[in-house]
Amino acid sequence: MSDLAGWRKRIDEIDQQLVKLLNERSQCAVEIGHLKKMLSQHAWQPQREAEILRNVVKANEGPLDDAAIRRLFERIIDEARSLERHSMEGGGSFRKE
Amino acid sequence: MSDLAGWRKRIDEIDQQLVKLLNERSQCAVEIGHLKKMLSQHAWQPQREAEILRNVVKANEGPLDDAAIRRLFERIIDEARSLERHSMEGGGSFRKE
């Protein structure tokens, strides 16, 4: 591809997939929240978060550097943790703005 | 699935796909940086960034709420912009830590 529009179209396609995957990942966190509530476990499990970061840095082949991947997944984990906590507290469901 | 381990395995699989897609998206940003350099355009184009955020919020069906999707993509755009700038300055290639 040699045109800006073509690359931007590809970014838009990737973003649609990212939205789907980020939500699928978050649904897993919600389910984990329900299970942890039943098992009386805490939402915050630092060893598991460290494991996730190790895994994604190991999988990284660039062009994002490892620090960028770590920053992105720290944010992804942060949003998952909020949802997981919310589901452990028996919070309400998703609302569109 | 009714076990924590199963949901965590699913999260790990999703994370592998996310790392691939985030890097593919970043490669597009690098290519866009090269093109913009040839066309003498600026790296920062706020209308395009606003368009990206509108698209991802529109695609969002939860359980992440729209504010969470916006926060995540602001970070993703931020990392892309850094790489794009770097490629416009003729910066070096990816290095593993």
N, CA and C atoms of all chains as a GROMACS GRO file, in nm:
protein
  582
    1MET      N    1   0.084  -0.121   0.000
    1MET     CA    2   0.000   0.000   0.000
    1MET      C    3   0.087   0.125   0.000
    2SER      N    4   0.049   0.222  -0.076
    2SER     CA    5   0.130   0.343  -0.080
    2SER      C    6   0.048   0.467  -0.047
    3ASP      N    7  -0.077   0.449  -0.007
    3ASP     CA    8  -0.158   0.567   0.023
    3ASP      C    9  -0.202   0.568   0.169
    4LEU      N   10  -0.209   0.688   0.224
    4LEU     CA   11  -0.254   0.708   0.362
    4LEU      C   12  -0.390   0.643   0.387
    5ALA      N   13  -0.483   0.664   0.292
    5ALA     CA   14  -0.620   0.614   0.312
    5ALA      C   15  -0.622   0.462   0.330
    6GLY      N   16  -0.538   0.393   0.255
    6GLY     CA   17  -0.532   0.248   0.265
    6GLY      C   18  -0.485   0.201   0.403
    7TRP      N   19  -0.379   0.267   0.453
    7TRP     CA   20  -0.328   0.231   0.587
    7TRP      C   21  -0.430   0.265   0.695
    8ARG      N   22  -0.500   0.376   0.676
    8ARG     CA   23  -0.600   0.414   0.777
    8ARG      C   24  -0.718   0.317   0.778
    9LYS      N   25  -0.754   0.268   0.659
    9LYS     CA   26  -0.862   0.170   0.650
    9LYS      C   27  -0.820   0.043   0.725
   10ARG      N   28  -0.694   0.004   0.709
   10ARG     CA   29  -0.644  -0.116   0.778
   10ARG      C   30  -0.647  -0.095   0.930
   11ILE      N   31  -0.609   0.026   0.973
   11ILE     CA   32  -0.615   0.057   1.118
   11ILE      C   33  -0.759   0.046   1.168
   12ASP      N   34  -0.855   0.097   1.090
   12ASP     CA   35  -0.996   0.091   1.132
   12ASP      C   36  -1.043  -0.054   1.145
   13GLU      N   37  -0.999  -0.139   1.052
   13GLU     CA   38  -1.035  -0.281   1.059
   13GLU      C   39  -0.976  -0.346   1.185
   14ILE      N   40  -0.849  -0.316   1.211
   14ILE     CA   41  -0.783  -0.371   1.330
   14ILE      C   42  -0.855  -0.323   1.456
   15ASP      N   43  -0.895  -0.196   1.457
   15ASP     CA   44  -0.962  -0.141   1.576
   15ASP      C   45  -1.094  -0.213   1.605
   16GLN      N   46  -1.166  -0.250   1.499
   16GLN     CA   47  -1.291  -0.326   1.520
   16GLN      C   48  -1.260  -0.459   1.589
   17GLN      N   49  -1.153  -0.525   1.546
   17GLN     CA   50  -1.114  -0.652   1.609
   17GLN      C   51  -1.067  -0.630   1.752
   18LEU      N   52  -0.994  -0.519   1.774
   18LEU     CA   53  -0.946  -0.489   1.910
   18LEU      C   54  -1.063  -0.466   2.006
   19VAL      N   55  -1.164  -0.392   1.961
   19VAL     CA   56  -1.281  -0.366   2.047
   19VAL      C   57  -1.347  -0.499   2.087
   20LYS      N   58  -1.363  -0.587   1.990
   20LYS     CA   59  -1.424  -0.719   2.017
   20LYS      C   60  -1.340  -0.799   2.118
   21LEU      N   61  -1.209  -0.806   2.093
   21LEU     CA   62  -1.122  -0.886   2.180
   21LEU      C   63  -1.113  -0.826   2.321
   22LEU      N   64  -1.105  -0.694   2.330
   22LEU     CA   65  -1.098  -0.629   2.462
   22LEU      C   66  -1.224  -0.657   2.541
   23ASN      N   67  -1.339  -0.658   2.471
   23ASN     CA   68  -1.464  -0.689   2.540
   23ASN      C   69  -1.473  -0.837   2.576
   24GLU      N   70  -1.424  -0.923   2.488
   24GLU     CA   71  -1.427  -1.066   2.520
   24GLU      C   72  -1.338  -1.093   2.643
   25ARG      N   73  -1.221  -1.026   2.645
   25ARG     CA   74  -1.132  -1.039   2.760
   25ARG      C   75  -1.199  -0.989   2.888
   26SER      N   76  -1.274  -0.880   2.876
   26SER     CA   77  -1.341  -0.822   2.993
   26SER      C   78  -1.452  -0.914   3.042
   27GLN      N   79  -1.520  -0.982   2.948
   27GLN     CA   80  -1.624  -1.076   2.988
   27GLN      C   81  -1.562  -1.190   3.071
   28CYS      N   82  -1.442  -1.234   3.033
   28CYS     CA   83  -1.370  -1.335   3.112
   28CYS      C   84  -1.345  -1.281   3.253
   29ALA      N   85  -1.307  -1.154   3.263
   29ALA     CA   86  -1.279  -1.095   3.395
   29ALA      C   87  -1.406  -1.090   3.480
   30VAL      N   88  -1.520  -1.063   3.415
   30VAL     CA   89  -1.648  -1.061   3.487
   30VAL      C   90  -1.678  -1.201   3.543
   31GLU      N   91  -1.657  -1.302   3.458
   31GLU     CA   92  -1.683  -1.441   3.501
   31GLU      C   93  -1.589  -1.480   3.615
   32ILE      N   94  -1.462  -1.438   3.604
   32ILE     CA   95  -1.364  -1.464   3.711
   32ILE      C   96  -1.408  -1.396   3.840
   33GLY      N   97  -1.463  -1.276   3.827
   33GLY     CA   98  -1.514  -1.204   3.945
   33GLY      C   99  -1.623  -1.282   4.016
   34HIS      N  100  -1.717  -1.337   3.937
   34HIS     CA  101  -1.826  -1.417   3.997
   34HIS      C  102  -1.769  -1.539   4.069
   35LEU      N  103  -1.674  -1.607   4.003
   35LEU     CA  104  -1.614  -1.727   4.064
   35LEU      C  105  -1.539  -1.693   4.192
   36LYS      N  106  -1.460  -1.582   4.187
   36LYS     CA  107  -1.384  -1.544   4.305
   36LYS      C  108  -1.476  -1.509   4.422
   37LYS      N  109  -1.590  -1.450   4.388
   37LYS     CA  110  -1.687  -1.416   4.493
   37LYS      C  111  -1.735  -1.545   4.561
   38MET      N  112  -1.768  -1.645   4.479
   38MET     CA  113  -1.813  -1.773   4.535
   38MET      C  114  -1.705  -1.837   4.619
   39LEU      N  115  -1.579  -1.820   4.574
   39LEU     CA  116  -1.465  -1.884   4.642
   39LEU      C  117  -1.406  -1.794   4.752
   40SER      N  118  -1.471  -1.677   4.773
   40SER     CA  119  -1.422  -1.579   4.872
   40SER      C  120  -1.275  -1.542   4.850
   41GLN      N  121  -1.237  -1.522   4.724
   41GLN     CA  122  -1.100  -1.477   4.693
   41GLN      C  123  -1.098  -1.327   4.666
   42HIS      N  124  -0.980  -1.268   4.680
   42HIS     CA  125  -0.965  -1.126   4.650
   42HIS      C  126  -0.957  -1.100   4.499
   43ALA      N  127  -1.002  -0.981   4.457
   43ALA     CA  128  -0.996  -0.943   4.315
   43ALA      C  129  -0.851  -0.923   4.272
   44TRP      N  130  -0.772  -0.866   4.360
   44TRP     CA  131  -0.637  -0.824   4.320
   44TRP      C  132  -0.537  -0.934   4.348
   45GLN      N  133  -0.482  -0.992   4.244
   45GLN     CA  134  -0.386  -1.100   4.262
   45GLN      C  135  -0.259  -1.064   4.184
   46PRO      N  136  -0.165  -0.998   4.255
   46PRO     CA  137  -0.048  -0.944   4.188
   46PRO      C  138   0.037  -1.047   4.113
   47GLN      N  139   0.043  -1.170   4.163
   47GLN     CA  140   0.123  -1.273   4.091
   47GLN      C  141   0.065  -1.298   3.953
   48ARG      N  142  -0.069  -1.305   3.947
   48ARG     CA  143  -0.136  -1.329   3.818
   48ARG      C  144  -0.111  -1.211   3.722
   49GLU      N  145  -0.114  -1.090   3.774
   49GLU     CA  146  -0.091  -0.973   3.688
   49GLU      C  147   0.053  -0.973   3.637
   50ALA      N  148   0.147  -1.012   3.722
   50ALA     CA  149   0.287  -1.019   3.680
   50ALA      C  150   0.303  -1.126   3.571
   51GLU      N  151   0.230  -1.236   3.586
   51GLU     CA  152   0.236  -1.345   3.488
   51GLU      C  153   0.184  -1.296   3.352
   52ILE      N  154   0.073  -1.223   3.354
   52ILE     CA  155   0.016  -1.169   3.230
   52ILE      C  156   0.119  -1.080   3.160
   53LEU      N  157   0.182  -0.992   3.237
   53LEU     CA  158   0.281  -0.900   3.177
   53LEU      C  159   0.401  -0.976   3.121
   54ARG      N  160   0.446  -1.078   3.193
   54ARG     CA  161   0.556  -1.161   3.142
   54ARG      C  162   0.518  -1.225   3.008
   55ASN      N  163   0.397  -1.281   3.003
   55ASN     CA  164   0.350  -1.349   2.882
   55ASN      C  165   0.345  -1.256   2.761
   56VAL      N  166   0.291  -1.136   2.780
   56VAL     CA  167   0.274  -1.047   2.664
   56VAL      C  168   0.408  -0.990   2.618
   57VAL      N  169   0.499  -0.963   2.711
   57VAL     CA  170   0.632  -0.914   2.672
   57VAL      C  171   0.706  -1.025   2.595
   58LYS      N  172   0.690  -1.148   2.641
   58LYS     CA  173   0.753  -1.262   2.574
   58LYS      C  174   0.700  -1.277   2.431
   59ALA      N  175   0.572  -1.251   2.412
   59ALA     CA  176   0.509  -1.266   2.279
   59ALA      C  177   0.541  -1.149   2.186
   60ASN      N  178   0.595  -1.042   2.242
   60ASN     CA  179   0.612  -0.920   2.164
   60ASN      C  180   0.726  -0.928   2.061
   61GLU      N  181   0.694  -0.901   1.937
   61GLU     CA  182   0.795  -0.900   1.830
   61GLU      C  183   0.809  -0.762   1.765
   62GLY      N  184   0.748  -0.660   1.826
   62GLY     CA  185   0.758  -0.524   1.772
   62GLY      C  186   0.664  -0.500   1.654
   63PRO      N  187   0.656  -0.377   1.604
   63PRO     CA  188   0.745  -0.263   1.632
   63PRO      C  189   0.723  -0.195   1.767
   64LEU      N  190   0.615  -0.225   1.841
   64LEU     CA  191   0.605  -0.169   1.976
   64LEU      C  192   0.718  -0.228   2.060
   65ASP      N  193   0.784  -0.144   2.142
   65ASP     CA  194   0.887  -0.202   2.228
   65ASP      C  195   0.822  -0.261   2.354
   66ASP      N  196   0.901  -0.336   2.430
   66ASP     CA  197   0.845  -0.407   2.545
   66ASP      C  198   0.783  -0.313   2.648
   67ALA      N  199   0.843  -0.195   2.664
   67ALA     CA  200   0.789  -0.099   2.760
   67ALA      C  201   0.650  -0.052   2.717
   68ALA      N  202   0.632  -0.032   2.586
   68ALA     CA  203   0.501   0.012   2.533
   68ALA      C  204   0.397  -0.098   2.555
   69ILE      N  205   0.435  -0.221   2.526
   69ILE     CA  206   0.343  -0.335   2.547
   69ILE      C  207   0.304  -0.343   2.695
   70ARG      N  208   0.403  -0.324   2.780
   70ARG     CA  209   0.375  -0.330   2.924
   70ARG      C  210   0.280  -0.216   2.965
   71ARG      N  211   0.303  -0.096   2.914
   71ARG     CA  212   0.213   0.016   2.947
   71ARG      C  213   0.071  -0.012   2.901
   72LEU      N  214   0.057  -0.065   2.778
   72LEU     CA  215  -0.076  -0.093   2.723
   72LEU      C  216  -0.148  -0.199   2.807
   73PHE      N  217  -0.078  -0.305   2.842
   73PHE     CA  218  -0.144  -0.412   2.918
   73PHE      C  219  -0.168  -0.374   3.064
   74GLU      N  220  -0.087  -0.285   3.119
   74GLU     CA  221  -0.118  -0.236   3.254
   74GLU      C  222  -0.254  -0.166   3.252
   75ARG      N  223  -0.280  -0.092   3.145
   75ARG     CA  224  -0.410  -0.025   3.133
   75ARG      C  225  -0.522  -0.126   3.109
   76ILE      N  226  -0.498  -0.225   3.025
   76ILE     CA  227  -0.598  -0.328   2.997
   76ILE      C  228  -0.633  -0.406   3.125
   77ILE      N  229  -0.530  -0.441   3.202
   77ILE     CA  230  -0.549  -0.513   3.329
   77ILE      C  231  -0.627  -0.425   3.426
   78ASP      N  232  -0.595  -0.297   3.427
   78ASP     CA  233  -0.662  -0.203   3.516
   78ASP      C  234  -0.812  -0.198   3.489
   79GLU      N  235  -0.849  -0.193   3.361
   79GLU     CA  236  -0.992  -0.188   3.325
   79GLU      C  237  -1.059  -0.321   3.360
   80ALA      N  238  -0.987  -0.432   3.338
   80ALA     CA  239  -1.042  -0.564   3.371
   80ALA      C  240  -1.066  -0.576   3.521
   81ARG      N  241  -0.970  -0.525   3.599
   81ARG     CA  242  -0.981  -0.533   3.744
   81ARG      C  243  -1.103  -0.455   3.794
   82SER      N  244  -1.128  -0.338   3.734
   82SER     CA  245  -1.247  -0.259   3.772
   82SER      C  246  -1.374  -0.339   3.749
   83LEU      N  247  -1.384  -0.400   3.630
   83LEU     CA  248  -1.503  -0.478   3.595
   83LEU      C  249  -1.517  -0.600   3.685
   84GLU      N  250  -1.404  -0.664   3.715
   84GLU     CA  251  -1.405  -0.784   3.799
   84GLU      C  252  -1.455  -0.747   3.939
   85ARG      N  253  -1.404  -0.636   3.992
   85ARG     CA  254  -1.448  -0.588   4.125
   85ARG      C  255  -1.597  -0.560   4.123
   86HIS      N  256  -1.641  -0.492   4.015
   86HIS     CA  257  -1.781  -0.455   4.000
   86HIS      C  258  -1.867  -0.581   4.000
   87SER      N  259  -1.820  -0.686   3.930
   87SER     CA  260  -1.902  -0.808   3.922
   87SER      C  261  -1.901  -0.883   4.056
   88MET      N  262  -1.792  -0.866   4.135
   88MET     CA  263  -1.787  -0.929   4.268
   88MET      C  264  -1.882  -0.859   4.365
   89GLU      N  265  -1.905  -0.730   4.338
   89GLU     CA  266  -1.997  -0.653   4.424
   89GLU      C  267  -2.141  -0.667   4.376
   90GLY      N  268  -2.160  -0.751   4.272
   90GLY     CA  269  -2.296  -0.771   4.218
   90GLY      C  270  -2.350  -0.649   4.146
   91GLY      N  271  -2.257  -0.573   4.085
   91GLY     CA  272  -2.294  -0.449   4.018
   91GLY      C  273  -2.380  -0.471   3.895
   92GLY      N  274  -2.436  -0.360   3.847
   92GLY     CA  275  -2.529  -0.364   3.733
   92GLY      C  276  -2.458  -0.398   3.603
   93SER      N  277  -2.534  -0.407   3.498
   93SER     CA  278  -2.480  -0.448   3.369
   93SER      C  279  -2.435  -0.327   3.287
   94PHE      N  280  -2.376  -0.355   3.174
   94PHE     CA  281  -2.324  -0.256   3.080
   94PHE      C  282  -2.432  -0.157   3.036
   95ARG      N  283  -2.395  -0.029   3.036
   95ARG     CA  284  -2.484   0.072   2.980
   95ARG      C  285  -2.413   0.149   2.871
   96LYS      N  286  -2.483   0.171   2.762
   96LYS     CA  287  -2.430   0.255   2.654
   96LYS      C  288  -2.450   0.400   2.697
   97GLU      N  289  -2.348   0.484   2.665
   97GLU     CA  290  -2.356   0.627   2.704
   97GLU      C  291  -2.475   0.694   2.641
   98MET      N  292  -1.769  -2.269   3.107
   98MET     CA  293  -1.653  -2.290   3.194
   98MET      C  294  -1.689  -2.254   3.338
   99SER      N  295  -1.643  -2.332   3.432
   99SER     CA  296  -1.676  -2.301   3.570
   99SER      C  297  -1.550  -2.290   3.656
  100ASP      N  298  -1.434  -2.299   3.594
  100ASP     CA  299  -1.311  -2.291   3.674
  100ASP      C  300  -1.227  -2.171   3.636
  101LEU      N  301  -1.162  -2.114   3.739
  101LEU     CA  302  -1.073  -2.000   3.720
  101LEU      C  303  -0.968  -2.026   3.613
  102ALA      N  304  -0.906  -2.146   3.619
  102ALA     CA  305  -0.795  -2.178   3.528
  102ALA      C  306  -0.840  -2.169   3.382
  103GLY      N  307  -0.962  -2.214   3.354
  103GLY     CA  308  -1.014  -2.211   3.218
  103GLY      C  309  -1.030  -2.069   3.166
  104TRP      N  310  -1.085  -1.981   3.250
  104TRP     CA  311  -1.103  -1.841   3.209
  104TRP      C  312  -0.968  -1.772   3.192
  105ARG      N  313  -0.873  -1.808   3.279
  105ARG     CA  314  -0.740  -1.746   3.266
  105ARG      C  315  -0.670  -1.791   3.139
  106LYS      N  316  -0.691  -1.918   3.103
  106LYS     CA  317  -0.632  -1.969   2.979
  106LYS      C  318  -0.689  -1.892   2.860
  107ARG      N  319  -0.821  -1.867   2.866
  107ARG     CA  320  -0.886  -1.791   2.757
  107ARG      C  321  -0.828  -1.648   2.751
  108ILE      N  322  -0.807  -1.587   2.866
  108ILE     CA  323  -0.747  -1.452   2.869
  108ILE      C  324  -0.606  -1.456   2.807
  109ASP      N  325  -0.529  -1.559   2.840
  109ASP     CA  326  -0.393  -1.569   2.784
  109ASP      C  327  -0.398  -1.582   2.631
  110GLU      N  328  -0.495  -1.658   2.580
  110GLU     CA  329  -0.509  -1.672   2.434
  110GLU      C  330  -0.546  -1.537   2.370
  111ILE      N  331  -0.640  -1.468   2.433
  111ILE     CA  332  -0.680  -1.337   2.381
  111ILE      C  333  -0.561  -1.240   2.383
  112ASP      N  334  -0.482  -1.246   2.490
  112ASP     CA  335  -0.367  -1.155   2.500
  112ASP      C  336  -0.266  -1.177   2.387
  113GLN      N  337  -0.247  -1.303   2.348
  113GLN     CA  338  -0.157  -1.330   2.236
  113GLN      C  339  -0.208  -1.263   2.108
  114GLN      N  340  -0.339  -1.270   2.088
  114GLN     CA  341  -0.398  -1.205   1.970
  114GLN      C  342  -0.388  -1.053   1.980
  115LEU      N  343  -0.408  -1.001   2.103
  115LEU     CA  344  -0.399  -0.855   2.122
  115LEU      C  345  -0.258  -0.805   2.092
  116VAL      N  346  -0.156  -0.877   2.137
  116VAL     CA  347  -0.017  -0.835   2.111
  116VAL      C  348   0.007  -0.829   1.960
  117LYS      N  349  -0.039  -0.932   1.889
  117LYS     CA  350  -0.023  -0.934   1.742
  117LYS      C  351  -0.093  -0.816   1.676
  118LEU      N  352  -0.219  -0.794   1.714
  118LEU     CA  353  -0.297  -0.686   1.652
  118LEU      C  354  -0.241  -0.548   1.686
  119LEU      N  355  -0.200  -0.530   1.811
  119LEU     CA  356  -0.144  -0.399   1.852
  119LEU      C  357  -0.016  -0.371   1.773
  120ASN      N  358   0.063  -0.474   1.749
  120ASN     CA  359   0.185  -0.455   1.670
  120ASN      C  360   0.155  -0.433   1.522
  121GLU      N  361   0.053  -0.504   1.472
  121GLU     CA  362   0.016  -0.483   1.331
  121GLU      C  363  -0.034  -0.339   1.312
  122ARG      N  364  -0.114  -0.292   1.410
  122ARG     CA  365  -0.163  -0.154   1.406
  122ARG      C  366  -0.046  -0.055   1.410
  123SER      N  367   0.053  -0.085   1.492
  123SER     CA  368   0.168   0.004   1.506
  123SER      C  369   0.251   0.006   1.378
  124GLN      N  370   0.258  -0.109   1.311
  124GLN     CA  371   0.330  -0.112   1.183
  124GLN      C  372   0.261  -0.020   1.082
  125CYS      N  373   0.128  -0.017   1.083
  125CYS     CA  374   0.054   0.077   0.997
  125CYS      C  375   0.094   0.220   1.031
  126ALA      N  376   0.105   0.250   1.161
  126ALA     CA  377   0.143   0.386   1.203
  126ALA      C  378   0.282   0.422   1.153
  127VAL      N  379   0.373   0.324   1.156
  127VAL     CA  380   0.509   0.348   1.106
  127VAL      C  381   0.504   0.381   0.956
  128GLU      N  382   0.426   0.304   0.881
  128GLU     CA  383   0.414   0.328   0.736
  128GLU      C  384   0.352   0.465   0.709
  129ILE      N  385   0.250   0.499   0.789
  129ILE     CA  386   0.187   0.631   0.776
  129ILE      C  387   0.289   0.741   0.805
  130GLY      N  388   0.376   0.717   0.903
  130GLY     CA  389   0.481   0.814   0.935
  130GLY      C  390   0.573   0.839   0.816
  131HIS      N  391   0.613   0.730   0.749
  131HIS     CA  392   0.699   0.743   0.630
  131HIS      C  393   0.628   0.824   0.522
  132LEU      N  394   0.501   0.791   0.498
  132LEU     CA  395   0.424   0.862   0.394
  132LEU      C  396   0.409   1.010   0.428
  133LYS      N  397   0.376   1.038   0.555
  133LYS     CA  398   0.357   1.178   0.595
  133LYS      C  399   0.488   1.256   0.579
  134LYS      N  400   0.599   1.190   0.606
  134LYS     CA  401   0.728   1.256   0.592
  134LYS      C  402   0.748   1.296   0.445
  135MET      N  403   0.717   1.203   0.353
  135MET     CA  404   0.730   1.232   0.210
  135MET      C  405   0.636   1.346   0.168
  136LEU      N  406   0.516   1.347   0.231
  136LEU     CA  407   0.415   1.446   0.194
  136LEU      C  408   0.428   1.574   0.277
  137SER      N  409   0.530   1.579   0.364
  137SER     CA  410   0.552   1.694   0.454
  137SER      C  411   0.428   1.727   0.538
  138GLN      N  412   0.363   1.622   0.589
  138GLN     CA  413   0.247   1.643   0.678
  138GLN      C  414   0.289   1.628   0.824
  139HIS      N  415   0.207   1.682   0.914
  139HIS     CA  416   0.234   1.669   1.057
  139HIS      C  417   0.191   1.531   1.108
  140ALA      N  418   0.260   1.485   1.214
  140ALA     CA  419   0.225   1.356   1.274
  140ALA      C  420   0.089   1.366   1.345
  141TRP      N  421   0.065   1.479   1.410
  141TRP     CA  422  -0.053   1.489   1.496
  141TRP      C  423  -0.171   1.546   1.419
  142GLN      N  424  -0.272   1.462   1.399
  142GLN     CA  425  -0.388   1.507   1.324
  142GLN      C  426  -0.512   1.480   1.409
  143PRO      N  427  -0.551   1.583   1.488
  143PRO     CA  428  -0.657   1.562   1.588
  143PRO      C  429  -0.791   1.516   1.529
  144GLN      N  430  -0.823   1.557   1.405
  144GLN     CA  431  -0.951   1.511   1.347
  144GLN      C  432  -0.950   1.361   1.328
  145ARG      N  433  -0.835   1.308   1.282
  145ARG     CA  434  -0.824   1.163   1.262
  145ARG      C  435  -0.835   1.088   1.395
  146GLU      N  436  -0.774   1.144   1.499
  146GLU     CA  437  -0.780   1.078   1.630
  146GLU      C  438  -0.923   1.079   1.683
  147ALA      N  439  -0.994   1.189   1.660
  147ALA     CA  440  -1.135   1.197   1.703
  147ALA      C  441  -1.219   1.095   1.627
  148GLU      N  442  -1.189   1.079   1.499
  148GLU     CA  443  -1.261   0.982   1.415
  148GLU      C  444  -1.240   0.839   1.468
  149ILE      N  445  -1.116   0.807   1.503
  149ILE     CA  446  -1.084   0.674   1.557
  149ILE      C  447  -1.165   0.649   1.684
  150LEU      N  448  -1.169   0.747   1.773
  150LEU     CA  449  -1.242   0.730   1.900
  150LEU      C  450  -1.392   0.715   1.875
  151ARG      N  451  -1.445   0.792   1.779
  151ARG     CA  452  -1.589   0.777   1.745
  151ARG      C  453  -1.617   0.635   1.695
  152ASN      N  454  -1.530   0.586   1.606
  152ASN     CA  455  -1.549   0.451   1.549
  152ASN      C  456  -1.549   0.341   1.655
  153VAL      N  457  -1.454   0.349   1.748
  153VAL     CA  458  -1.444   0.239   1.846
  153VAL      C  459  -1.557   0.245   1.948
  154VAL      N  460  -1.600   0.366   1.984
  154VAL     CA  461  -1.713   0.378   2.077
  154VAL      C  462  -1.840   0.326   2.010
  155LYS      N  463  -1.854   0.356   1.882
  155LYS     CA  464  -1.971   0.307   1.806
  155LYS      C  465  -1.972   0.154   1.800
  156ALA      N  466  -1.854   0.094   1.787
  156ALA     CA  467  -1.845  -0.053   1.777
  156ALA      C  468  -1.862  -0.122   1.912
  157ASN      N  469  -1.856  -0.045   2.020
  157ASN     CA  470  -1.853  -0.106   2.153
  157ASN      C  471  -1.989  -0.162   2.196
  158GLU      N  472  -1.989  -0.290   2.233
  158GLU     CA  473  -2.111  -0.354   2.282
  158GLU      C  474  -2.096  -0.403   2.426
  159GLY      N  475  -1.987  -0.361   2.495
  159GLY     CA  476  -1.965  -0.398   2.633
  159GLY      C  477  -1.909  -0.539   2.649
  160PRO      N  478  -1.875  -0.584   2.769
  160PRO     CA  479  -1.906  -0.520   2.899
  160PRO      C  480  -1.822  -0.398   2.934
  161LEU      N  481  -1.716  -0.366   2.861
  161LEU     CA  482  -1.645  -0.241   2.886
  161LEU      C  483  -1.740  -0.126   2.852
  162ASP      N  484  -1.745  -0.023   2.936
  162ASP     CA  485  -1.830   0.090   2.898
  162ASP      C  486  -1.754   0.183   2.802
  163ASP      N  487  -1.827   0.277   2.745
  163ASP     CA  488  -1.767   0.361   2.640
  163ASP      C  489  -1.647   0.441   2.693
  164ALA      N  490  -1.655   0.483   2.819
  164ALA     CA  491  -1.544   0.561   2.876
  164ALA      C  492  -1.419   0.474   2.886
  165ALA      N  493  -1.436   0.347   2.920
  165ALA     CA  494  -1.321   0.256   2.930
  165ALA      C  495  -1.260   0.232   2.792
  166ILE      N  496  -1.345   0.211   2.692
  166ILE     CA  497  -1.296   0.194   2.554
  166ILE      C  498  -1.220   0.318   2.510
  167ARG      N  499  -1.274   0.434   2.544
  167ARG     CA  500  -1.207   0.559   2.506
  167ARG      C  501  -1.070   0.569   2.575
  168ARG      N  502  -1.065   0.538   2.704
  168ARG     CA  503  -0.937   0.544   2.776
  168ARG      C  504  -0.835   0.449   2.713
  169LEU      N  505  -0.879   0.327   2.681
  169LEU     CA  506  -0.786   0.229   2.623
  169LEU      C  507  -0.733   0.275   2.488
  170PHE      N  508  -0.822   0.327   2.404
  170PHE     CA  509  -0.778   0.369   2.270
  170PHE      C  510  -0.698   0.500   2.273
  171GLU      N  511  -0.722   0.584   2.374
  171GLU     CA  512  -0.637   0.703   2.387
  171GLU      C  513  -0.493   0.659   2.410
  172ARG      N  514  -0.476   0.554   2.490
  172ARG     CA  515  -0.343   0.501   2.516
  172ARG      C  516  -0.283   0.435   2.390
  173ILE      N  517  -0.366   0.358   2.320
  173ILE     CA  518  -0.321   0.291   2.196
  173ILE      C  519  -0.278   0.395   2.092
  174ILE      N  520  -0.358   0.501   2.077
  174ILE     CA  521  -0.327   0.609   1.982
  174ILE      C  522  -0.197   0.678   2.023
  175ASP      N  523  -0.181   0.697   2.154
  175ASP     CA  524  -0.063   0.763   2.207
  175ASP      C  525   0.066   0.686   2.170
  176GLU      N  526   0.060   0.554   2.185
  176GLU     CA  527   0.177   0.471   2.151
  176GLU      C  528   0.201   0.474   2.000
  177ALA      N  529   0.094   0.472   1.922
  177ALA     CA  530   0.107   0.477   1.776
  177ALA      C  531   0.170   0.609   1.733
  178ARG      N  532   0.126   0.716   1.797
  178ARG     CA  533   0.178   0.849   1.761
  178ARG      C  534   0.328   0.858   1.789
  179SER      N  535   0.372   0.799   1.901
  179SER     CA  536   0.516   0.798   1.932
  179SER      C  537   0.594   0.727   1.822
  180LEU      N  538   0.545   0.609   1.782
  180LEU     CA  539   0.614   0.531   1.678
  180LEU      C  540   0.613   0.604   1.545
  181GLU      N  541   0.500   0.667   1.514
  181GLU     CA  542   0.485   0.740   1.387
  181GLU      C  543   0.585   0.855   1.382
  182ARG      N  544   0.595   0.929   1.493
  182ARG     CA  545   0.691   1.040   1.502
  182ARG      C  546   0.832   0.989   1.483
  183HIS      N  547   0.860   0.878   1.552
  183HIS     CA  548   0.993   0.818   1.546
  183HIS      C  549   1.028   0.781   1.402
  184SER      N  550   0.929   0.724   1.329
  184SER     CA  551   0.956   0.683   1.190
  184SER      C  552   0.970   0.805   1.100
  185MET      N  553   0.904   0.917   1.137
  185MET     CA  554   0.918   1.039   1.057
  185MET      C  555   1.056   1.102   1.076
  186GLU      N  556   1.113   1.075   1.196
  186GLU     CA  557   1.247   1.129   1.224
  186GLU      C  558   1.356   1.033   1.176
  187GLY      N  559   1.313   0.925   1.109
  187GLY     CA  560   1.410   0.828   1.058
  187GLY      C  561   1.477   0.748   1.168
  188GLY      N  562   1.400   0.727   1.281
  188GLY     CA  563   1.454   0.659   1.399
  188GLY      C  564   1.487   0.513   1.371
  189GLY      N  565   1.560   0.454   1.464
  189GLY     CA  566   1.606   0.315   1.454
  189GLY      C  567   1.491   0.216   1.462
  190SER      N  568   1.526   0.090   1.449
  190SER     CA  569   1.424  -0.013   1.447
  190SER      C  570   1.400  -0.067   1.588
  191PHE      N  571   1.302  -0.155   1.597
  191PHE     CA  572   1.262  -0.219   1.722
  191PHE      C  573   1.378  -0.292   1.790
  192ARG      N  574   1.388  -0.272   1.921
  192ARG     CA  575   1.486  -0.350   1.997
  192ARG      C  576   1.416  -0.422   2.110
  193LYS      N  577   1.453  -0.547   2.127
  193LYS     CA  578   1.400  -0.627   2.239
  193LYS      C  579   1.479  -0.586   2.363
  194GLU      N  580   1.410  -0.573   2.477
  194GLU     CA  581   1.478  -0.533   2.601
  194GLU      C  582   1.586  -0.631   2.640
   0.00000   0.00000   0.00000
